[in-house]
Amino acid sequence: MAIEKIATGADIEALRKALGFNQAEMADRMGLGSRAYFTIEKSPEAVNDRHIMLAEHVALTVAVERGDRSLVPSNVADLADRFAKIRKK
């Protein structure tokens, strides 16, 4: 995945496309209505920290489901790696 970190609606849109979801599917995975999700993609001021965390959670969940680490933005993958090291102790 080319996304280093999710910060904008465009990043969330790119993530959705990389995961192979349409807007309704991504909205459902994020626990949002379709209209709210559409606004996030198209209106930069609509994106907040909650939306970013939800999108990162979706990416991590789908990566685990598919066994494909490349689906996760690098900042989330790094955090997951650090957590995995803690669990090994």
Summary of the structure (lengths in Angstrom):
residues: 89
radius of gyration: 13.1
end to end distance: 29.5
largest distance: 44.3
contacts: 243
relative contact order: 0.18
helix: 75%
strand: 0%
